[in-house]
Amino acid sequence: MKDDEFFMRQALVEAQRSLKKEEVPVGAILVFEKEIVSRGHNESIAKNDPTAHAEMVAMRKAGSKRKNYRLSGCDLYVTLEPCAMCLGAAVHARIRKLVFGAIDPKSGAVESVMKFPLERMNHRVEVIGGVLADECSQILRDFFRKKRQPKKE
């Protein structure tokens, strides 16, 4: 659990990078044998790309770096429960372990909304949820609270 918390803190650093770009503050890192292979944060707005979620960015970078679309043996840490797209990509990439922080009651695919049947997939991803959930939730709450405030003229 200590390693999971360390790597989730690194994902939170990435979430802060999203925040600075006024993107939804979600961060992800990909780890292989306790070494960070790649980092990602939400960039959908900046890139005009609906698939530029933190997890997808981190997996794309890792695939390029490793010159392989399979990321076998890698662990994915993300500050928010993945959506169906990101979870599906993690399965196809053969991610070994998925660790997430906050649950996503609007579009989470692991345990919130969709509850993807991972045990029935061709590749089984180990899932650990709730790591540093309070910190991961707080950055999102603060972001959306600020977004909802009326603009001052």
Backbone as ProteinMPNN parsed JSONL, in Angstrom:
{"seq_chain_A": "MKDDEFFMRQALVEAQRSLKKEEVPVGAILVFEKEIVSRGHNESIAKNDPTAHAEMVAMRKAGSKRKNYRLSGCDLYVTLEPCAMCLGAAVHARIRKLVFGAIDPKSGAVESVMKFPLERMNHRVEVIGGVLADECSQILRDFFRKKRQPKKE", "coords_chain_A": {"N_chain_A": [[0.811, -1.198, 0.0], [2.021, 1.182, 0.608], [3.67, 1.766, -1.608], [1.624, 2.125, -3.495], [0.404, 4.454, -2.53], [2.532, 6.267, -2.784], [2.884, 6.328, -5.604], [0.345, 7.207, -6.344], [0.414, 9.767, -5.337], [2.16, 10.875, -7.152], [0.547, 10.781, -9.405], [-1.301, 12.66, -8.598], [0.247, 14.946, -8.813], [0.299, 15.188, -11.549], [-2.43, 15.681, -11.947], [-2.568, 18.241, -10.91], [-1.225, 19.564, -12.93], [-3.093, 19.44, -14.983], [-5.022, 21.065, -13.85], [-3.779, 23.575, -13.881], [-3.982, 24.105, -16.557], [-6.6, 24.53, -16.843], [-8.121, 22.294, -17.276], [-10.174, 19.419, -16.514], [-9.109, 18.258, -13.455], [-7.399, 15.577, -13.554], [-5.066, 13.05, -13.113], [-2.547, 10.72, -14.244], [-0.288, 7.97, -14.01], [2.032, 5.633, -15.341], [3.504, 2.657, -14.372], [6.298, 0.497, -14.286], [7.797, -2.214, -12.89], [8.259, -0.769, -10.469], [9.165, 1.672, -11.407], [8.546, 4.812, -12.875], [7.132, 4.961, -15.984], [5.674, 6.539, -17.742], [3.76, 9.602, -17.832], [0.629, 11.292, -17.472], [-1.988, 13.671, -18.035], [-5.265, 15.142, -18.027], [-6.092, 16.36, -21.225], [-8.014, 16.994, -23.009], [-9.442, 19.353, -23.732], [-7.414, 21.187, -24.51], [-6.271, 19.785, -26.631], [-8.387, 19.375, -28.261], [-9.556, 16.851, -28.282], [-11.487, 14.189, -27.593], [-10.58, 11.819, -26.542], [-8.355, 12.286, -25.033], [-7.897, 11.665, -22.285], [-6.418, 11.452, -19.016], [-5.438, 8.827, -18.46], [-5.349, 7.672, -21.013], [-3.504, 9.327, -22.299], [-1.196, 8.785, -20.79], [-0.921, 6.011, -21.317], [-0.568, 6.032, -24.115], [1.874, 7.413, -24.354], [3.549, 5.62, -22.994], [3.326, 3.352, -24.611], [4.529, 4.292, -26.985], [7.097, 4.844, -26.011], [7.944, 2.303, -25.167], [7.709, 0.99, -27.492], [5.59, -0.711, -28.116], [2.273, -1.787, -28.172], [1.204, -3.298, -26.227], [1.174, -3.291, -22.786], [2.097, -5.002, -20.866], [2.592, -6.129, -17.55], [2.694, -3.616, -16.513], [1.573, -1.058, -14.256], [-1.192, 0.996, -13.72], [-1.867, 4.114, -12.45], [-4.339, 6.273, -11.41], [-6.067, 9.279, -10.69], [-8.815, 9.4, -10.659], [-11.629, 7.253, -10.878], [-11.657, 5.214, -13.721], [-13.293, 5.821, -16.907], [-15.435, 4.041, -19.246], [-14.087, 3.949, -21.729], [-11.362, 4.345, -21.05], [-10.926, 2.26, -19.246], [-11.433, 0.072, -20.913], [-9.318, 0.414, -22.718], [-7.183, -0.044, -20.999], [-7.527, -2.754, -20.443], [-7.163, -3.84, -23.04], [-4.526, -3.082, -23.427], [-3.283, -4.714, -21.718], [-2.761, -4.066, -19.058], [-1.418, -4.639, -15.864], [-2.15, -3.947, -13.205], [-4.607, -1.775, -11.95], [-4.91, 1.173, -10.27], [-6.91, 3.373, -8.56], [-8.02, 6.601, -7.35], [-10.335, 8.58, -6.433], [-13.845, 7.848, -6.609], [-15.998, 7.893, -9.503], [-18.978, 9.094, -9.762], [-20.511, 9.771, -11.952], [-19.535, 8.76, -14.416], [-17.969, 6.527, -13.966], [-16.484, 3.391, -14.615], [-15.671, 1.16, -13.255], [-16.59, 0.64, -10.572], [-18.699, 2.349, -10.028], [-20.803, 3.498, -11.978], [-21.028, 1.886, -14.408], [-19.846, -0.598, -13.831], [-18.062, -2.521, -15.1], [-17.713, -5.801, -16.34], [-15.104, -7.128, -15.425], [-14.075, -9.627, -14.753], [-14.924, -11.242, -16.762], [-13.557, -10.594, -18.999], [-11.041, -10.952, -21.6], [-8.547, -10.438, -20.613], [-7.472, -10.072, -17.351], [-7.534, -7.469, -15.147], [-6.033, -6.44, -12.221], [-7.64, -4.63, -9.685], [-7.538, -1.824, -7.602], [-9.184, 0.329, -5.603], [-9.824, 3.634, -4.257], [-7.444, 4.688, -3.199], [-5.809, 7.184, -1.562], [-8.178, 8.62, -1.703], [-9.538, 10.846, -0.563], [-7.845, 13.092, -1.042], [-7.719, 12.966, -3.822], [-10.402, 13.343, -4.49], [-10.843, 15.89, -3.437], [-9.417, 17.775, -5.006], [-10.887, 17.687, -7.34], [-13.457, 18.458, -6.433], [-12.902, 21.1, -5.606], [-12.183, 22.243, -8.062], [-14.599, 22.028, -9.594], [-16.344, 23.483, -7.974], [-15.254, 26.037, -8.161], [-15.62, 26.443, -10.896], [-18.387, 26.653, -11.047], [-18.912, 29.042, -9.812], [-20.167, 32.35, -10.169], [-18.948, 34.467, -12.759], [-16.818, 37.232, -12.138], [-17.072, 40.624, -12.972]], "CA_chain_A": [[0.0, 0.0, 0.0], [2.91, 2.338, 0.653], [4.013, 2.07, -3.001], [0.43, 2.651, -4.158], [0.234, 5.846, -2.1], [3.603, 7.051, -3.402], [2.598, 6.534, -7.018], [-0.868, 8.03, -6.464], [0.842, 11.162, -5.138], [2.717, 11.299, -8.443], [-0.61, 11.029, -10.271], [-1.867, 13.933, -8.147], [1.085, 15.996, -9.418], [-0.222, 15.325, -12.92], [-3.743, 16.334, -11.849], [-2.28, 19.668, -10.743], [-0.866, 20.094, -14.264], [-4.377, 19.647, -15.672], [-5.664, 22.207, -13.209], [-3.13, 24.793, -14.38], [-4.436, 24.297, -17.942], [-8.047, 24.642, -16.745], [-8.736, 21.022, -17.66], [-10.626, 18.674, -15.35], [-7.845, 17.822, -12.859], [-7.188, 14.138, -13.402], [-3.701, 12.688, -13.478], [-2.257, 9.286, -14.318], [1.083, 7.553, -14.299], [2.197, 4.218, -15.653], [4.667, 2.169, -13.64], [6.786, -0.841, -14.589], [8.812, -2.62, -11.919], [8.435, 0.329, -9.511], [9.724, 2.848, -12.077], [7.559, 5.521, -13.681], [7.403, 4.85, -17.421], [5.072, 7.699, -18.394], [2.834, 10.43, -17.067], [-0.396, 11.92, -18.296], [-3.061, 14.415, -17.385], [-6.308, 15.469, -18.997], [-5.742, 17.355, -22.243], [-9.082, 16.97, -24.014], [-9.766, 20.71, -24.191], [-6.248, 21.747, -25.204], [-6.007, 19.051, -27.873], [-9.645, 19.137, -28.977], [-9.541, 15.402, -28.449], [-12.276, 13.567, -26.525], [-9.895, 10.651, -25.988], [-7.131, 12.708, -24.34], [-8.004, 11.52, -20.836], [-5.109, 11.247, -18.385], [-5.012, 7.439, -18.631], [-5.038, 7.451, -22.428], [-2.256, 10.047, -22.574], [-0.097, 8.021, -20.174], [-0.743, 4.741, -22.044], [0.003, 6.334, -25.443], [3.298, 7.731, -24.17], [4.249, 4.386, -22.623], [3.382, 2.507, -25.806], [5.559, 4.855, -27.859], [8.4, 4.673, -25.367], [8.281, 0.873, -25.14], [7.539, 0.505, -28.863], [4.681, -1.848, -28.032], [0.948, -1.393, -27.695], [0.948, -4.087, -25.036], [1.87, -2.74, -21.628], [2.088, -6.1, -19.897], [3.419, -5.929, -16.369], [2.625, -2.221, -16.069], [0.508, -0.665, -13.348], [-1.734, 2.311, -14.049], [-2.374, 4.861, -11.306], [-5.132, 7.401, -11.886], [-6.705, 9.932, -9.555], [-10.269, 9.24, -10.755], [-12.098, 5.982, -11.44], [-11.703, 5.311, -15.179], [-14.514, 5.666, -17.693], [-15.441, 2.815, -20.046], [-13.046, 4.03, -22.755], [-10.043, 4.175, -20.429], [-10.863, 0.906, -18.704], [-11.294, -0.817, -22.061], [-7.95, 0.548, -23.231], [-6.294, -0.709, -20.028], [-7.667, -4.196, -20.679], [-6.518, -4.148, -24.32], [-3.085, -2.871, -23.277], [-2.816, -5.754, -20.785], [-2.307, -3.47, -17.796], [-1.406, -5.641, -14.794], [-2.898, -3.464, -12.051], [-5.192, -0.447, -12.039], [-5.122, 1.757, -8.949], [-7.519, 4.689, -8.708], [-8.299, 7.323, -6.114], [-11.739, 8.94, -6.217], [-14.846, 7.221, -7.48], [-16.65, 8.817, -10.427], [-20.392, 8.711, -9.75], [-21.161, 10.141, -13.21], [-19.155, 7.921, -15.559], [-17.025, 5.486, -13.574], [-16.79, 2.087, -15.224], [-15.159, 0.064, -12.445], [-17.522, 0.284, -9.503], [-19.743, 3.351, -9.805], [-21.942, 3.531, -12.886], [-21.122, 0.775, -15.356], [-19.381, -1.85, -13.226], [-17.541, -3.361, -16.174], [-17.485, -7.183, -15.867], [-13.693, -7.426, -15.676], [-13.8, -11.062, -14.61], [-15.328, -11.918, -17.997], [-12.729, -10.102, -20.099], [-9.949, -11.842, -22.015], [-7.395, -10.123, -19.752], [-7.957, -9.633, -16.052], [-6.773, -6.39, -14.528], [-6.228, -6.3, -10.777], [-8.125, -3.279, -9.418], [-7.536, -1.326, -6.229], [-9.8, 1.654, -5.599], [-9.862, 4.396, -3.016], [-6.128, 5.091, -2.699], [-5.78, 8.648, -1.378], [-9.471, 9.069, -2.238], [-9.886, 12.188, -0.089], [-7.048, 14.073, -1.783], [-8.126, 12.907, -5.232], [-11.741, 13.941, -4.572], [-10.806, 17.309, -3.074], [-8.973, 18.6, -6.14], [-12.024, 17.742, -8.263], [-14.503, 19.287, -5.811], [-12.467, 22.497, -5.672], [-12.244, 22.655, -9.468], [-15.977, 22.217, -10.035], [-16.912, 24.565, -7.168], [-14.77, 27.277, -8.777], [-16.262, 26.544, -12.22], [-19.791, 27.024, -10.868], [-19.039, 30.411, -9.281], [-20.413, 33.347, -11.224], [-17.77, 35.236, -13.164], [-16.802, 38.618, -11.692], [-16.743, 41.548, -14.086]], "C_chain_A": [[0.856, 1.264, 0.0], [3.329, 2.754, -0.762], [2.82, 2.684, -3.72], [0.202, 4.11, -3.779], [1.301, 6.743, -2.719], [3.273, 7.361, -4.861], [1.323, 7.349, -7.233], [-0.52, 9.498, -6.223], [1.47, 11.719, -6.424], [1.601, 11.583, -9.443], [-1.288, 12.345, -9.886], [-1.053, 15.126, -8.67], [0.605, 16.247, -10.852], [-1.591, 16.002, -12.919], [-3.57, 17.84, -11.68], [-1.907, 20.31, -12.08], [-2.117, 20.342, -15.097], [-5.04, 20.913, -15.159], [-5.086, 23.523, -13.731], [-3.561, 25.121, -15.802], [-5.961, 24.449, -18.016], [-8.776, 23.442, -17.343], [-9.259, 20.371, -16.385], [-9.386, 18.015, -14.743], [-7.783, 16.322, -12.539], [-5.775, 13.848, -13.887], [-3.52, 11.189, -13.462], [-0.765, 9.083, -14.516], [1.071, 6.061, -14.573], [3.531, 3.773, -15.079], [5.014, 0.76, -14.094], [7.933, -1.135, -13.637], [9.244, -1.46, -11.017], [9.136, 1.561, -10.086], [8.641, 3.497, -12.92], [8.001, 5.499, -15.141], [6.869, 6.081, -18.148], [4.097, 8.38, -17.458], [1.798, 11.002, -18.02], [-1.373, 12.69, -17.436], [-4.07, 14.783, -18.46], [-5.86, 16.585, -19.927], [-6.809, 17.437, -23.325], [-9.394, 18.345, -24.581], [-8.622, 21.27, -25.024], [-6.014, 21.086, -26.56], [-7.25, 18.859, -28.734], [-9.809, 17.657, -29.289], [-10.32, 14.748, -27.304], [-11.613, 12.341, -25.909], [-8.645, 11.02, -25.186], [-7.33, 12.751, -22.821], [-6.622, 11.191, -20.288], [-4.571, 9.84, -18.629], [-4.57, 7.161, -20.058], [-3.719, 8.119, -22.802], [-1.076, 9.251, -22.029], [0.143, 6.709, -20.928], [-0.147, 4.971, -23.428], [1.511, 6.603, -25.333], [4.094, 6.465, -23.854], [4.381, 3.454, -23.822], [4.452, 2.979, -26.772], [6.95, 4.611, -27.303], [8.866, 3.223, -25.422], [8.199, 0.229, -26.527], [6.685, -0.772, -28.888], [3.335, -1.357, -27.522], [0.513, -2.214, -26.495], [1.806, -3.533, -23.898], [1.857, -3.761, -20.498], [3.046, -5.82, -18.745], [3.386, -4.518, -15.825], [1.419, -2.002, -15.157], [0.109, 0.768, -13.68], [-2.342, 2.928, -12.799], [-3.104, 6.081, -11.841], [-5.952, 7.959, -10.724], [-8.222, 9.775, -9.541], [-10.594, 7.896, -11.386], [-12.245, 6.118, -12.956], [-13.111, 5.163, -15.77], [-14.394, 4.376, -18.514], [-14.328, 2.811, -21.098], [-11.681, 3.708, -22.161], [-9.875, 2.783, -19.842], [-10.696, -0.104, -19.824], [-9.888, -0.778, -22.637], [-6.96, -0.151, -22.301], [-6.344, -2.225, -20.199], [-6.934, -4.579, -21.96], [-5.002, -4.0, -24.258], [-2.441, -3.916, -22.367], [-2.174, -5.17, -19.53], [-2.426, -4.53, -16.7], [-2.313, -5.225, -13.635], [-3.36, -2.035, -12.305], [-5.467, 0.027, -10.622], [-5.741, 3.129, -9.17], [-7.849, 5.28, -7.347], [-9.778, 7.513, -5.876], [-12.66, 8.128, -7.123], [-15.46, 8.299, -8.361], [-18.117, 8.427, -10.536], [-21.142, 9.048, -11.036], [-20.813, 9.203, -14.362], [-18.122, 6.855, -15.226], [-17.436, 4.128, -14.099], [-16.334, 0.903, -14.382], [-16.159, -0.34, -11.375], [-18.674, 1.249, -9.319], [-20.959, 3.184, -10.709], [-22.076, 2.244, -13.697], [-20.728, -0.578, -14.796], [-19.018, -2.885, -14.295], [-17.271, -4.777, -15.66], [-16.055, -7.648, -16.161], [-13.374, -8.913, -15.6], [-14.167, -11.846, -15.87], [-14.476, -11.513, -19.195], [-11.604, -11.087, -20.407], [-8.669, -11.606, -21.223], [-7.952, -9.573, -18.442], [-6.992, -8.626, -15.433], [-7.075, -6.412, -13.031], [-6.63, -4.852, -10.513], [-8.083, -2.985, -7.923], [-8.086, 0.094, -6.28], [-9.671, 2.327, -4.249], [-8.527, 4.808, -2.44], [-6.038, 6.618, -2.726], [-7.061, 9.292, -1.925], [-9.82, 10.491, -1.809], [-9.145, 13.27, -0.866], [-7.476, 14.134, -3.251], [-9.5, 13.543, -5.438], [-11.688, 15.449, -4.357], [-10.404, 18.191, -4.251], [-10.104, 18.748, -7.167], [-13.147, 18.617, -7.708], [-14.151, 20.771, -5.912], [-12.581, 23.043, -7.09], [-13.679, 22.951, -9.883], [-16.685, 23.31, -9.225], [-16.517, 25.906, -7.789], [-15.44, 27.506, -10.135], [-17.696, 27.059, -12.11], [-19.98, 28.437, -10.338], [-19.292, 31.376, -10.414], [-19.131, 34.142, -11.508], [-17.909, 36.685, -12.682], [-16.385, 39.514, -12.847], [-15.859, 42.658, -13.643]], "O_chain_A": [[0.456, 2.293, -0.546], [3.344, 3.942, -1.084], [2.973, 3.65, -4.468], [-0.16, 4.918, -4.634], [1.002, 7.862, -3.135], [3.369, 8.507, -5.3], [1.229, 8.102, -8.202], [-1.108, 10.379, -6.849], [1.319, 12.901, -6.734], [1.699, 12.518, -10.238], [-1.792, 13.062, -10.751], [-1.611, 16.19, -8.936], [0.523, 17.392, -11.298], [-1.88, 16.811, -13.801], [-4.336, 18.624, -12.242], [-2.238, 21.469, -12.328], [-2.199, 21.33, -15.827], [-5.55, 21.724, -15.932], [-5.826, 24.471, -13.992], [-3.514, 26.28, -16.213], [-6.538, 24.493, -19.102], [-9.892, 23.56, -17.848], [-8.833, 20.733, -15.289], [-8.679, 17.287, -15.439], [-8.072, 15.88, -11.427], [-5.346, 14.337, -14.932], [-4.236, 10.469, -12.766], [-0.078, 9.914, -15.111], [0.204, 5.329, -14.094], [4.556, 4.427, -15.273], [4.128, -0.077, -14.266], [8.916, -0.397, -13.584], [10.434, -1.208, -10.831], [9.641, 2.397, -9.337], [7.895, 2.802, -13.61], [9.091, 5.954, -15.486], [7.517, 6.608, -19.052], [3.67, 7.825, -16.445], [2.052, 11.174, -19.212], [-1.558, 12.392, -16.256], [-3.769, 14.74, -19.653], [-5.326, 17.606, -19.494], [-6.538, 17.899, -24.434], [-9.589, 18.486, -25.788], [-8.843, 21.774, -26.126], [-5.609, 21.744, -27.518], [-7.183, 18.256, -29.805], [-10.152, 17.27, -30.405], [-9.857, 14.754, -26.163], [-12.044, 11.873, -24.856], [-7.946, 10.128, -24.706], [-6.984, 13.731, -22.161], [-5.757, 10.706, -21.018], [-3.399, 9.667, -18.964], [-3.555, 6.505, -20.292], [-2.912, 7.546, -23.534], [-0.074, 9.063, -22.721], [1.293, 6.334, -21.153], [0.693, 4.189, -23.873], [2.307, 6.086, -26.117], [5.186, 6.264, -24.387], [5.428, 2.84, -24.024], [5.2, 2.17, -27.319], [7.865, 4.222, -28.029], [10.035, 2.946, -25.69], [8.573, -0.93, -26.707], [6.998, -1.751, -29.566], [3.269, -0.601, -26.553], [-0.45, -1.857, -25.816], [3.012, -3.337, -24.049], [1.636, -3.426, -19.334], [4.162, -5.338, -18.945], [3.983, -4.242, -14.785], [0.393, -2.671, -15.277], [0.959, 1.634, -13.891], [-3.22, 2.341, -12.167], [-2.551, 6.839, -12.638], [-6.462, 7.212, -9.889], [-8.851, 9.996, -8.507], [-9.918, 7.454, -12.314], [-12.898, 7.05, -13.426], [-13.979, 4.487, -15.218], [-13.363, 3.704, -18.473], [-13.697, 1.779, -21.329], [-10.935, 2.895, -22.706], [-8.798, 2.193, -19.932], [-9.904, -1.039, -19.704], [-9.331, -1.814, -23.0], [-6.007, -0.778, -22.764], [-5.317, -2.898, -20.109], [-6.164, -5.54, -21.967], [-4.277, -4.709, -24.955], [-1.217, -3.994, -22.259], [-1.189, -5.694, -19.01], [-3.432, -5.236, -16.625], [-3.125, -6.009, -13.145], [-2.607, -1.2, -12.805], [-6.173, -0.638, -9.863], [-5.176, 3.959, -9.881], [-7.944, 4.576, -6.341], [-10.412, 6.706, -5.196], [-12.303, 7.771, -8.246], [-15.447, 9.479, -8.009], [-18.469, 7.536, -11.309], [-22.296, 8.649, -11.194], [-21.668, 8.88, -15.187], [-17.465, 6.334, -16.127], [-18.609, 3.758, -14.033], [-16.583, -0.244, -14.751], [-16.536, -1.507, -11.274], [-19.56, 0.981, -8.508], [-22.025, 2.773, -10.251], [-23.12, 1.592, -13.67], [-21.235, -1.604, -15.249], [-19.599, -3.968, -14.366], [-16.642, -4.923, -14.612], [-15.836, -8.47, -17.051], [-12.494, -9.398, -16.311], [-13.757, -12.997, -16.022], [-14.661, -12.04, -20.292], [-11.261, -11.938, -19.587], [-7.802, -12.479, -21.169], [-8.816, -8.697, -18.451], [-5.809, -8.901, -15.23], [-8.237, -6.404, -12.626], [-6.019, -3.936, -11.064], [-8.529, -3.783, -7.098], [-7.508, 0.962, -6.934], [-9.439, 1.675, -3.231], [-8.47, 5.243, -1.29], [-6.173, 7.248, -3.775], [-7.025, 10.365, -2.528], [-10.345, 11.263, -2.611], [-9.748, 14.252, -1.299], [-7.579, 15.21, -3.84], [-9.733, 14.206, -6.449], [-12.406, 16.199, -5.018], [-10.999, 19.248, -4.462], [-10.257, 19.802, -7.785], [-13.722, 19.426, -8.436], [-14.996, 21.595, -6.261], [-13.025, 24.173, -7.293], [-13.953, 24.003, -10.459], [-17.553, 23.997, -9.764], [-17.35, 26.802, -7.924], [-15.785, 28.637, -10.477], [-18.163, 27.807, -12.969], [-21.083, 28.98, -10.403], [-18.712, 31.249, -11.492], [-18.35, 34.44, -10.605], [-18.975, 37.289, -12.801], [-15.464, 39.197, -13.599], [-15.492, 43.514, -14.449]]}, "name": "protein", "num_of_chains": 1, "seq": "MKDDEFFMRQALVEAQRSLKKEEVPVGAILVFEKEIVSRGHNESIAKNDPTAHAEMVAMRKAGSKRKNYRLSGCDLYVTLEPCAMCLGAAVHARIRKLVFGAIDPKSGAVESVMKFPLERMNHRVEVIGGVLADECSQILRDFFRKKRQPKKE"}
